[in-house]
Each structure stands twice: as structure tokens, then as C-alpha cells.
Amino acid sequence: MISRMSRQDIHEKAKQLVVDPRKVVSQEMRTVVVSRNPYSRLFSAFVDKMFLPLFWERFAEVEGAKILPNFYINTTKDFLKTSKGEVLGNSRLLKYKDKLRQHGLLITKNVTIKITPVCANDVTFEQFLKFVINQTKFKLPLEPHWAPISHLCRPCRINTFKVVKQESFAADVEHTLNAVGMNMSQYDWLKRSLSEDRVETSVPGIVAVVARRLAMKQLNLCISHTEVIQRLWKAFQIQGFINNKALLPEVFKKRNFRFDKREVTRVILEAVKENPLSSIESSKQRQAYLHQAYSDVSPYILEQIKDVYQLDFTLFDYSELPPV
């Protein structure tokens, strides 16, 4: 069941479902576009990818990031027998990787990889926004996690059947599935995942991703396990999972703390149960953090962000007024 799959597995499976955009347009396939307010989407991306050290290697050009000396690691990678190209570097081949292996068309090679550690410990939200703005100015490809939805999906060119908004996600998903004849009463697990079980289904996956990143040498050169768990705790408060009234457990404050995903998940879920938040309280807590984040951003940067996401504001009917 998908609710029990890790985030990494879900991402890998999703790659196998990718359809050529040209085919979507030429055959006028009915599509569902998922949108989110650009302001909350950007802050969420900052928390998930920058505040939590999940994408630091992609932020070498961010103001405030520190670059450490290179080092090298030995590993193995899969290559096609008839090509020098790495399979994992070709998204079109990923979906056929298992079949290629079954037919003996893949070979495994030992390779040496150069690693350049990027430490973004002290990068602020405003510096992250500047990075996004500069990428746009220089016409560099934006990361899908924060690129404008109008740029990723081209909703004016495709046959947009429904628009699902993140702000009303559960209701919009149910409406969309009903519209295609799917009886949601048969998918109680999905309804629970979208509403009351959201914390229980989200926390383990996020913890597992952080644990996987901490297994990488370059990250340990930048940040301690203690700082990571404290950032994770704060991130869950920002996301409205952990009540602001819940104090950081003493076990997470120890200098010699080592990140164990099972123990971390257990402690965090216990904290959630001991200090539960209603959906309204969770929303208010998230909004408070969002407002605080944007109140520290200069008006000049906010105007430029508004320009970058102008089409999203217009197409999906979001207010251009920043949440300050």
C-alpha cells in the first residue's frame, strides 16, 4: 500500500509514470493540476530543503553557504553494456532498469566520485529567496520543488480537467476522484491519510529521509546529529505537527546524540499524542510561522518574488499580498 511506502520508493515509482508532455498536449489528455500559494510553497521549500539539510549540495551559489574542500569516494554504478552513460543519469531508462538487468544489459562498474560539501547551516529565508530570483534572472532551470506551477505544468496548453489546491487538498482530491467515477468510500485509508492520519503517515517518511542524508559523510562535515534533530523538531512545529507548547525532549539535547530513525519517530509521535493540535490549531500555528518568515524579508525582495510567480497568482487565484 502506498501509505506504507518510503518517500524514496514513492519518488522512484513516480518516475516510472512520467508521460512525455508532447504526448499530453497532442492527445489532449485530461490532466489534474495541483497548485499552492507561491508564498507558502516557497517557505515550505526552504524549511524542507534548506533549514533541514536535504538539498544542500544544490545550494553552492546561495549567499551564506560555505564550500568545504573536495574529497573522493569509491562506489558502484549501473551502466548500459552498449553505452558509457550511467542509467541513473537517464530518467527515461530508469523505468526499464529492472528489465534491463533481467536481460543482462546492465553492468556494474566501480567508479570514483568527487564530492564537494556545501554547508548551508546559516542561510536565511531571504537569502534563499534571492537565490530563486537570481536563478530566474539568469534563466537557469528552477528546481521543481519551487518552480512556478505555471512553468512546470503549462496549464494553458494542456487539457486541464481539474485544479487541486493544496489549501483544500483533501476535499479537492475527493471531488476529483468522484468526478472520474471512483467511489471514495472504498479508499478509507486515503481519506485518513489526507486528514486525521496526516501526521502519522508523514512523520516516519520525513524522519527516514533525514536519517538517510545523515549517512552521507559530506553532511556530517557540516552539521552535528544534535543540531539536525533540533532542526527537525522545529520543522515539525512549523508544519503544524508538533505543538509549540511541547518542549524539546532532553534526549535530543545531548551532545553525543546519534540519529536513529526508529527512536526519533517514536519520540516525536509520542510528543504529538501528548500535546495534540486540532486542525484549526495546526493551521494557525503554520500561519504564524509563515507570517513571521515573510515579515523578516525586505519589500524589495518581496516585489521580485511577486514578479517571478505572477502567472501562478493570476491563474490559480491567489492574493499577491505577502503574508506579513
N, C-alpha and C positions, 0 to 999 in steps of 0.2 A: 504494500500500500504506500502511496506517495507520501502520506503524512509521517511515515517512519523512515523515509529515505534521508540521507545526509544532504546538506546543501551542495556538496561537491558532486554527488551522484545525480542530483536533480539537474545541475548545470550540464553535466556530461550527457544525460539523456535528452535534455532540451536541444543540444546541438544537433542531435540526430533528426529533429523535427523541423529544422530550418528549411524554408522554401525559398527558392530564388525569387526575389522581388519582381523581376521581369515577368515571371510566370503569374504572380499575383495580379499584376496590372493587366497583362494581355488577356487573361482568362476571366477578369473581373470577379475574382474570388471574394466572397463576403468575408470581411475581417472585423475583428474586435480590437479597438484601440484603447489602451489603458493610459490614463492621464493622471497627473498630480500637480498640485500648485507648485510652480517653479521655486518659490521661496522655501517651502518646507522640503521640497525634493533636494535642493542644494544643501540645506543644513543636515538632512539625513545622510547625504553622501559624505559630507565632511565627518560626521560622527562615526559612520560605519567604516570609512576607508582611510581617514586621516587621524582622527582622535584615537580610534582603535587602529593599531599598526597593521592594517591588512593590505594596503596598496603602496606602501612607502617607496618601493623600488620604481614606481611610476612618477614620483614627485621630485626628481632630481633638480628640476628647474624652478621649484617653488621657493619663493623668498622665505628664508628662515630655516630651510633644510640644510643638513650637514652631510657632506660626502666623505666617507672613510676610505682608506687605501684599499685597493683591489686585493682579492685573494682568489684562489682557484680550487675547484672541487672536481673530483672524478665521479662520473655517474654513467648510466647506460640509457640509450635512447633507441627507439624503433625507426628503421629506415626501410623504404621500399628496395627490393633487390635491384630493380632496374633504374634507380634514381638515387641521387645524393641527398635529396630533400627529406627532411625529417617529417614523419607522419603527423606528429603532434603539432607541427607548424602549419599544417594544411587543414583547415576546418572542413573542407569538402570531403577529405578522406577519413576523418575521424569516425563518421557513422559506419564506415566499412572496415574499421580496424580489426574487429573480431573475425570477420570473414576472410580478410587478407591473411590473418595469422593462420587460420584453419587450412588455407590453401598453400601455406608455406611461402607466401610472397613477402613476408616481413623478415628482416634480420635485425638482430640486436647488436649494437656497437658500443664499445667503451669510448666515452668522449670526455674531454676536459673543458669545463665551463668557467669563464671569468665572471666573478661576482663583484659588483660594486655596491657596497652597503650604503643605503640612503637612510639617514636618521631624521625623521620629521617630528621629533618629540615636542618641539616648541612652536610649531607652525600654528598660527591663529586662523580663525574662521575668515577674517578679512583677507589674509594672505592667500587662503585657498580660493576665494572669490576672484582675487586679482589673477591668479593662475588660470582660472577658467576664462576670464576676459581676455588675457593675453593669447591663449590658445586660439580664441575666436579671431582676434585681430590678425594673427599670422596665418589664419586659415589652416590650422593644424586639426587633425581629426579629434573630436571630443570623445571622451570615454562614454560608453552607453549609459553608465550609471547616472551621469548628469547632463548628457547632451539633450538639447530641446527635443521633446517628443515629436514636434512637427518636422524636425530634421530626420529623426530615426524612422518614422512611420509614413511620412508623406501622406497624411490623411486626405488631402485634396486630390490626390492622384489615384488612390485606391478606392474600392467599393466598401466604404466604411459602414458596416452593418449596425454596430453598437459602439458606444463610448462608455467604458467603465472608469469611473473616477475613484481614485484612491480614498478620497474623503467619504465616499459612500460605497466602499468596495463590496461588502457582504451583500447589501441589497441589490447592487448593480449586477453582481455575478449571478445571483439567484434569478433576477429578471432576464438576463441574457440567456441562461441555460433553459429557462422556461420557454423563451421565445423560439428556441430551436427544438422544442419538444422533449426536453429532458426533465423528468419528474424529480425535483429536489428532495422529495420525501424519501427517495431511495439512497440518498447520499448524506445521511445524518452526520457522518464523520467529517464531511466537507463543511457543513454548516457549523459544526462545533469548532473546527479549525479556524474558520473565518470570524468567529465571535468569542464564545466563552472559553474555548481551549487555546486561544491565540498565544498566551504566554507559555503554556506547557509544550506547545508544538514548535515555538520559535526559539526559546532559550537553549535547549540542548544543541540545536544546529549551529547557533552562533558561537556557543562555547567550543564546540568541536572545531570550527574554523579557526578560532583564535589559538587553540591548542596545536593545531597543525602548523600554523605560522610560527609558533614558538619553538618548533622543532628545527627551524632554519637558523643556521649559525649567524647569518648576517643580522637577523633581528636581535639576537642575544647580545650582539656587539653594541646595540643602540639602547636597549631598554631592559630593565630587570623584570622578572616574573611578578614581583610585588607591585611595580608600577602598572603593569599590564592588567592585573586583576582589579586594581583600584580604578583604572580607566574603564574596564568592563562594567564594574558596578555602577559607575556614574553614567555610562552609556545606557544601561538598562533603566536608570531613573529618567534620563532624557526621553527614552522611548515609552515611558509610562508603564513599564513592567514592575519596577521596584518603587515602593512608596518612598518619598523624600524623607519621611519620618524614620525609616529603617536605617539604623547605624551600620557602618561597615563592620562586619564580623572581625573579631580580634585575630582569627587565624589568617585573614587576608592582609594583616598589617606587618607580619613577621618578615624580617629582612631575608631570612633563609627560605621563604615561601617558594614552593615549587608547584607549578600549574598542573593539576591533574583534572582532566575534563569531567570524570565521573563525580569526584568530590566537589568540584566547583559547581557543577549542575545541581547536585543535591542541596548544597548550602543556599544557593540562590533561590531555588524553588521553595525551600523552607521559608526563606525571608519573604517571598511573595505571599505565601499562605498565612504567615503570621501578621502581616500588615497589608491586607487585601485592598485593592483600589477598585471602585466601581468604574464602569465605562466612562461616566461623566467625569469622575475624579482623575482618571488616567488621561483623558483628553485635556483637561485643564492644566495638568502638570506638564504635558507635552507642549501646550501652547505657551506656558510661562517660560520654558527654556527657549523656545523659538523666538519669542519676543525679546528676551534678554540677548540672544545671539545677534539679532539684527540691530538692536539698539547700540551696539558697540561698533557698527560698520559705518564708515563715513558716507554722507549723502552722495558724494561724487561716485563712489563705487556702486552704490545702490542704483544710480541712474544708468550706469553702464550695464549692470545686470538686467535692468528692465529692458534695455535695447536688445540684448542677446536673446532674451526669452519673449520678446514682443509678440511673436506669432502664437506662442503657446497661450499667453494671456488672452489673446483675441479668440482663437479657435475653440478653446475649452472653457471660456467664460470665467476666467479668474481675475480678481481685482489686481490692478497694478500697484496698489498701495502696499508698501512693505509692512510686515508685521512688527511695528515698533510702538 
